[in-house]
Amino acid sequence: MKTALLAFILLLITTAATAAQDGNLTAGCITDFDAAVDYFPHKAEVVDATNLTVSYHGHYKIVRVGNAFAGAPPFEYVLVQCGAPAPPVENFAENAQFLEVPAGKLIVLSTTQLPALSLLGLVDQLVAVDGGYYISSPAVLEGIESGAIAEIGFGAEVNIELALELTPDLVLSYSYNPDADAHPVLLEAGIFTALDASWRENSPLGRAEWLKLPALFYNQEARANELYADIRDQYESMRELAADIPDEGQPRVLLNSYLSYADAWYSPGTDTYVGQLIRGAGADLMLSSADPTASQPYSFEAAYEQGLDADIWLLETFGVDTADDLLALDSRFADFAAFQSGAIWNNNRDENPNGGNNYYEWGIINPHLVLADLLAIFHPQLLPDHEFTFYRRLSEA
């Protein structure tokens, strides 16, 4: 009888432990910590992002962000399930930050981070952004208008007093130049600040996969894996449509335009973010950089000579909606074959009056939509009923 009772008690204990592993806790804390339980049964699977890694250790996970800016050391974030003990500090890098998860109030300092919050259902955690001027996400704009979401400013001039008053659990930032960015100031004020290095990814899929970063802080790995798998499948489907196009069937594409203030015409390498999108959609990038992973400046004369006969011209230029707008920048643009044929497209179909372009917000996390637009421009027969998301032909304006 005692043996049977003991077996029954062990069964109850095992069942309780198993139940605790059915899913990650996305709200609340552990009430009865058990060191034998894996509190993160749903784990992020980083497939394409090269600068983001995560490892799991029962009741905590270690998120590492590499290459956040030129010469940056790896950054380490130790995320401890709420209600569980924190692991010893001496086991981690000197710059490691510790945070209980799921996190609560959130500040983000880049528009590129906002679509992930929408898809993950985390906008209700957002208490501040840097500024609303360029934002496209409707729910965030509504929050700013209602006063539910504050604006704390940019870079090293960030309003620390307001940030502290908002008592965020987490700030998601980025870094181009640590001497002028917000994250050193926020860290000095004692605010947990994590860096998003998505902009350092050349692969469109690698950049999109950073939607998993905010998910890690809210134990939303299952949702993030599902979202990214769908994005990846759709991207690969678009790329497969263009995979069999022979070299002679690929249009020659000219990108960008001459910038008088920079005295240069910048064109990307074939392995950059934009270069991979153009190649993935079955086109030949003209004026490609000698360094395939970087952009290269050209003089107007060099761009004129090499790009004059391009079949298609893609712009990334604010305020250019018509051919006349383009000619107002430089009358010599009229000599280009793409100008004469009307094959000029700008990526500003979804742009707000301030110049906030959803291509750089929604498009970053949805590269399959960008790729579909490009495929429809380069090879319209492959997507005859396509409705454009980001690009429009100048003649349509």
C-alpha positions as CSV (number, residue, x, y, z in Angstrom):
1,M,0.0,0.0,0.0
2,K,2.8,2.4,0.9
3,T,4.6,1.6,-2.3
4,A,1.4,2.4,-4.3
5,L,1.0,5.7,-2.4
6,L,4.6,6.7,-3.0
7,A,4.2,5.9,-6.7
8,F,1.1,8.1,-6.9
9,I,2.8,11.0,-5.1
10,L,5.8,10.7,-7.5
11,L,3.3,10.7,-10.4
12,L,1.7,13.9,-9.2
13,I,5.1,15.6,-8.8
14,T,6.2,14.5,-12.3
15,T,2.9,15.6,-13.8
16,A,3.3,19.1,-12.1
17,A,6.8,19.4,-13.4
18,T,5.8,18.4,-16.9
19,A,2.9,20.9,-16.8
20,A,5.3,23.7,-15.9
21,Q,7.2,22.9,-19.1
22,D,4.2,23.2,-21.5
23,G,5.1,26.7,-22.5
24,N,7.1,29.8,-21.5
25,L,5.6,32.1,-18.9
26,T,4.6,35.2,-20.8
27,A,3.0,36.8,-17.7
28,G,3.7,36.5,-14.0
29,C,6.4,34.7,-12.1
30,I,7.3,31.3,-10.8
31,T,5.7,30.7,-7.4
32,D,7.5,27.5,-6.5
33,F,11.0,27.3,-8.1
34,D,12.3,23.9,-9.1
35,A,15.9,23.7,-10.3
36,A,15.0,20.6,-12.3
37,V,12.4,22.3,-14.5
38,D,13.2,23.8,-17.9
39,Y,11.3,27.1,-17.7
40,F,11.9,27.9,-21.4
41,P,10.6,24.9,-23.3
42,H,10.0,27.1,-26.3
43,K,13.4,28.3,-27.4
44,A,14.4,30.8,-30.1
45,E,16.1,29.2,-33.1
46,V,18.4,31.7,-34.7
47,V,18.8,30.7,-38.3
48,D,20.0,33.6,-40.5
49,A,21.0,36.4,-38.2
50,T,24.8,36.4,-37.7
51,N,25.1,38.8,-34.8
52,L,22.5,37.4,-32.4
53,T,22.8,34.2,-30.3
54,V,20.9,32.8,-27.4
55,S,21.6,29.9,-25.0
56,Y,19.2,28.4,-22.5
57,H,20.1,27.2,-19.0
58,G,16.9,25.9,-17.3
59,H,15.7,29.1,-15.5
60,Y,17.8,31.7,-17.4
61,K,18.9,32.4,-20.9
62,I,22.0,34.3,-22.2
63,V,21.4,36.6,-25.1
64,R,24.6,37.8,-26.9
65,V,24.7,40.6,-29.4
66,G,27.9,40.9,-31.5
67,N,29.1,43.5,-34.0
68,A,26.7,46.2,-32.7
69,F,29.0,48.9,-34.1
70,A,32.5,49.0,-35.6
71,G,34.9,47.6,-33.0
72,A,32.2,46.7,-30.5
73,P,32.8,44.0,-27.9
74,P,30.1,41.3,-27.5
75,F,27.2,42.4,-25.3
76,E,25.7,39.9,-22.9
77,Y,22.2,40.0,-21.4
78,V,21.3,37.4,-18.8
79,L,17.5,37.0,-18.7
80,V,16.3,35.3,-15.5
81,Q,12.8,33.8,-15.2
82,C,10.9,35.9,-12.7
83,G,10.7,34.0,-9.4
84,A,13.9,32.1,-10.0
85,P,17.3,32.9,-8.4
86,A,19.8,34.8,-10.5
87,P,23.0,32.9,-11.4
88,P,26.3,34.1,-9.9
89,V,27.5,37.4,-11.5
90,E,31.1,36.1,-11.7
91,N,30.1,33.5,-14.2
92,F,29.5,36.2,-16.9
93,A,31.2,38.9,-18.9
94,E,32.1,42.1,-17.1
95,N,29.5,44.0,-19.2
96,A,26.7,41.5,-18.6
97,Q,23.3,43.0,-17.6
98,F,20.7,41.0,-15.7
99,L,17.0,41.3,-16.1
100,E,14.0,39.3,-14.9
101,V,11.6,38.1,-17.6
102,P,9.0,38.5,-18.9
103,A,9.9,42.2,-18.9
104,G,7.4,44.9,-18.4
105,K,7.5,48.6,-19.6
106,L,9.6,49.1,-22.7
107,I,11.2,52.0,-24.6
108,V,12.5,51.6,-28.2
109,L,14.8,54.0,-30.0
110,S,14.4,52.9,-33.6
111,T,11.4,52.8,-35.9
112,T,12.7,49.4,-37.2
113,Q,11.9,47.8,-33.9
114,L,8.2,48.8,-33.9
115,P,6.8,46.3,-36.4
116,A,8.1,43.4,-34.3
117,L,6.3,44.7,-31.3
118,S,3.1,44.8,-33.3
119,L,3.5,41.3,-34.6
120,L,4.4,40.0,-31.2
121,G,1.5,41.8,-29.5
122,L,3.8,43.9,-27.3
123,V,2.8,47.4,-28.2
124,D,0.9,47.6,-24.9
125,Q,4.3,47.4,-23.1
126,L,5.6,50.4,-25.0
127,V,5.9,53.6,-22.9
128,A,8.2,55.7,-25.0
129,V,10.0,56.1,-28.4
130,D,12.8,58.5,-29.4
131,G,10.4,60.6,-31.5
132,G,7.2,60.1,-33.5
133,Y,8.1,62.2,-36.5
134,Y,9.0,59.4,-38.8
135,I,6.9,56.6,-37.4
136,S,4.4,54.7,-39.6
137,S,3.0,52.0,-37.2
138,P,-0.6,53.1,-36.6
139,A,-0.9,51.7,-33.0
140,V,2.2,53.6,-32.0
141,L,1.1,56.8,-33.5
142,E,-2.2,56.5,-31.7
143,G,-0.4,55.9,-28.4
144,I,1.7,59.1,-29.0
145,E,-1.3,61.1,-29.8
146,S,-3.2,59.9,-26.7
147,G,-0.2,60.5,-24.5
148,A,0.2,56.8,-23.6
149,I,3.6,56.8,-25.4
150,A,6.1,59.5,-24.6
151,E,8.9,60.9,-26.8
152,I,12.3,61.0,-25.0
153,G,14.6,62.4,-27.8
154,F,17.5,61.2,-29.8
155,G,21.1,60.1,-29.2
156,A,23.2,61.4,-26.3
157,E,20.6,64.2,-25.9
158,V,18.0,61.7,-24.7
159,N,15.8,63.0,-21.9
160,I,17.2,61.0,-19.0
161,E,14.9,62.6,-16.5
162,L,11.8,61.5,-18.4
163,A,13.2,58.1,-19.1
164,L,13.8,57.5,-15.4
165,E,10.3,58.9,-14.6
166,L,8.8,56.3,-16.9
167,T,10.6,53.5,-15.0
168,P,11.1,51.2,-18.0
169,D,12.3,47.6,-17.4
170,L,14.0,47.6,-20.8
171,V,15.2,50.0,-23.5
172,L,16.0,48.6,-26.9
173,S,18.5,50.9,-28.6
174,Y,21.1,50.7,-31.3
175,S,24.6,52.2,-31.9
176,Y,26.2,53.9,-34.8
177,N,28.7,55.9,-32.8
178,P,28.8,55.2,-29.0
179,D,30.2,58.7,-28.4
180,A,26.9,60.3,-29.7
181,D,24.3,57.5,-29.1
182,A,21.8,57.1,-26.3
183,H,22.9,53.8,-24.8
184,P,26.0,54.9,-22.8
185,V,23.9,57.7,-21.2
186,L,21.0,55.3,-20.4
187,L,23.4,52.7,-18.9
188,E,25.1,55.4,-16.8
189,A,21.7,56.3,-15.4
190,G,21.1,52.6,-14.4
191,I,18.5,51.8,-17.1
192,F,18.8,48.3,-18.6
193,T,19.6,49.0,-22.2
194,A,20.1,46.3,-24.9
195,L,21.5,47.0,-28.3
196,D,19.8,45.9,-31.5
197,A,22.5,45.2,-34.2
198,S,20.0,44.2,-37.0
199,W,21.3,47.1,-39.2
200,R,24.7,45.3,-39.3
201,E,23.2,42.3,-41.1
202,N,23.7,42.2,-44.8
203,S,21.2,39.4,-45.4
204,P,17.5,40.6,-45.7
205,L,16.5,37.5,-43.8
206,G,19.1,38.0,-41.2
207,R,17.9,41.5,-40.6
208,A,14.3,40.4,-40.3
209,E,15.1,37.6,-37.9
210,W,16.0,40.3,-35.2
211,L,12.2,40.3,-34.5
212,K,13.3,37.5,-32.1
213,L,15.3,40.0,-29.9
214,P,12.3,41.7,-28.2
215,A,10.6,38.2,-28.1
216,L,13.4,36.9,-25.9
217,F,12.7,39.6,-23.2
218,Y,9.0,38.7,-23.1
219,N,9.3,34.9,-23.3
220,Q,7.6,35.0,-26.7
221,E,9.9,32.6,-28.5
222,A,7.1,30.4,-29.8
223,R,5.3,33.3,-31.5
224,A,8.6,34.7,-32.8
225,N,9.7,31.3,-34.3
226,E,6.3,31.0,-36.0
227,L,6.3,34.5,-37.4
228,Y,9.9,34.3,-38.7
229,A,9.3,30.8,-40.3
230,D,6.4,32.3,-42.3
231,I,8.4,35.3,-43.4
232,R,11.3,33.1,-44.4
233,D,9.0,30.7,-46.4
234,Q,7.5,33.6,-48.3
235,Y,10.9,35.2,-49.0
236,E,12.2,31.9,-50.4
237,S,9.1,31.4,-52.5
238,M,9.7,34.8,-54.1
239,R,13.3,34.1,-54.6
240,E,12.6,30.7,-56.2
241,L,10.4,32.4,-58.8
242,A,13.4,34.3,-60.0
243,A,15.9,31.5,-59.6
244,D,15.6,30.2,-63.2
245,I,15.8,33.5,-65.0
246,P,18.9,33.3,-67.3
247,D,21.5,36.0,-67.2
248,E,20.4,37.5,-70.5
249,G,16.9,37.9,-69.1
250,Q,18.0,39.9,-66.1
251,P,17.5,43.7,-66.4
252,R,20.3,46.0,-65.6
253,V,19.4,48.0,-62.6
254,L,20.7,51.4,-61.5
255,L,20.2,52.3,-57.8
256,N,20.1,55.7,-56.1
257,S,21.0,59.1,-57.5
258,Y,23.6,61.8,-57.3
259,L,23.6,63.6,-53.9
260,S,24.8,67.1,-54.4
261,Y,25.4,67.7,-50.6
262,A,27.7,64.6,-50.6
263,D,29.2,65.2,-54.0
264,A,28.8,61.5,-54.7
265,W,26.5,58.8,-56.1
266,Y,26.5,56.0,-53.7
267,S,25.9,52.5,-55.0
268,P,25.9,49.3,-52.9
269,G,27.8,46.1,-53.3
270,T,26.2,42.9,-54.5
271,D,26.2,41.3,-51.1
272,T,24.8,44.2,-49.2
273,Y,21.2,44.2,-47.9
274,V,19.9,46.0,-51.1
275,G,22.3,44.2,-53.4
276,Q,21.0,40.8,-52.2
277,L,17.4,41.9,-52.7
278,I,18.1,43.0,-56.2
279,R,20.0,39.9,-57.1
280,G,17.3,37.8,-55.4
281,A,14.6,39.3,-57.6
282,G,16.6,38.3,-60.8
283,A,18.4,41.5,-61.8
284,D,21.9,42.7,-62.5
285,L,23.1,45.6,-60.2
286,M,25.1,48.2,-62.1
287,L,27.7,50.4,-60.4
288,S,28.2,47.7,-57.9
289,S,30.8,48.4,-55.3
290,A,34.3,46.9,-55.5
291,D,33.6,45.7,-51.9
292,P,30.6,43.5,-52.3
293,T,29.6,44.0,-48.6
294,A,29.7,47.9,-48.7
295,S,28.6,50.9,-50.6
296,Q,30.9,52.9,-52.8
297,P,30.8,56.6,-53.9
298,Y,30.9,57.4,-57.6
299,S,31.4,60.8,-59.2
300,F,28.4,61.9,-61.3
301,E,30.6,61.5,-64.4
302,A,31.4,57.8,-63.6
303,A,27.8,57.0,-62.7
304,Y,26.6,58.7,-65.9
305,E,29.0,56.7,-68.1
306,Q,28.3,53.4,-66.5
307,G,24.6,53.7,-65.7
308,L,23.3,55.6,-68.7
309,D,22.0,52.5,-70.4
310,A,20.4,50.8,-67.3
311,D,17.0,49.2,-68.1
312,I,15.5,50.1,-64.7
313,W,16.3,52.9,-62.2
314,L,15.4,52.4,-58.5
315,L,15.4,55.5,-56.3
316,E,15.5,55.9,-52.5
317,T,14.9,59.6,-52.6
318,F,12.5,61.7,-50.4
319,G,10.5,64.3,-52.3
320,V,10.8,62.8,-55.7
321,D,7.3,61.8,-56.9
322,T,7.4,62.8,-60.6
323,A,9.9,63.0,-63.5
324,D,10.0,66.7,-63.1
325,D,11.0,66.3,-59.4
326,L,13.9,64.2,-60.5
327,L,15.0,66.7,-63.2
328,A,14.9,69.4,-60.6
329,L,17.7,67.7,-58.9
330,D,19.8,67.5,-62.1
331,S,18.7,68.1,-65.7
332,R,21.3,65.5,-66.9
333,F,19.1,62.7,-65.5
334,A,17.0,63.2,-68.7
335,D,19.8,61.5,-70.7
336,F,19.4,58.2,-68.9
337,A,17.6,55.4,-70.8
338,A,15.4,54.5,-67.9
339,F,14.3,58.1,-67.6
340,Q,13.4,58.1,-71.3
341,S,11.5,54.8,-71.1
342,G,9.7,55.8,-67.8
343,A,11.3,52.8,-66.0
344,I,12.0,54.7,-62.8
345,W,10.7,53.6,-59.5
346,N,10.9,55.2,-56.0
347,N,10.4,53.3,-52.8
348,N,8.1,56.0,-51.3
349,R,4.7,54.6,-52.0
350,D,4.0,54.5,-48.2
351,E,5.6,57.7,-46.9
352,N,4.2,60.1,-44.3
353,P,4.3,63.9,-44.8
354,N,7.5,64.2,-42.7
355,G,9.4,61.8,-44.9
356,G,8.9,58.7,-42.7
357,N,9.1,55.9,-45.1
358,N,7.5,52.5,-44.2
359,Y,10.0,50.8,-46.5
360,Y,12.5,51.3,-43.6
361,E,10.1,50.3,-41.0
362,W,7.6,47.6,-42.1
363,G,9.9,46.6,-45.0
364,I,12.8,45.6,-42.7
365,I,10.9,42.9,-41.0
366,N,9.0,41.9,-44.2
367,P,11.7,41.4,-46.8
368,H,9.4,39.1,-48.7
369,L,7.2,42.1,-49.5
370,V,10.1,44.1,-50.7
371,L,11.3,41.2,-52.8
372,A,7.8,40.8,-54.3
373,D,7.7,44.5,-55.3
374,L,11.2,44.1,-57.0
375,L,10.2,40.9,-58.7
376,A,7.1,42.6,-60.1
377,I,9.2,45.5,-61.4
378,F,11.9,43.4,-63.0
379,H,9.7,40.5,-64.2
380,P,6.1,41.6,-64.2
381,Q,5.0,38.4,-66.0
382,L,5.8,36.4,-62.9
383,L,3.5,38.4,-60.7
384,P,0.8,39.8,-63.0
385,D,-1.7,40.8,-60.3
386,H,0.8,42.2,-57.8
387,E,-0.2,45.1,-55.6
388,F,2.8,47.1,-54.7
389,T,3.6,47.8,-51.0
390,F,6.6,50.1,-51.1
391,Y,7.5,51.0,-54.7
392,R,5.7,53.2,-57.3
393,R,6.6,54.2,-60.8
394,L,7.3,57.9,-61.0
395,S,4.8,58.3,-63.9
396,E,2.0,57.1,-61.4
397,A,2.5,60.2,-59.2
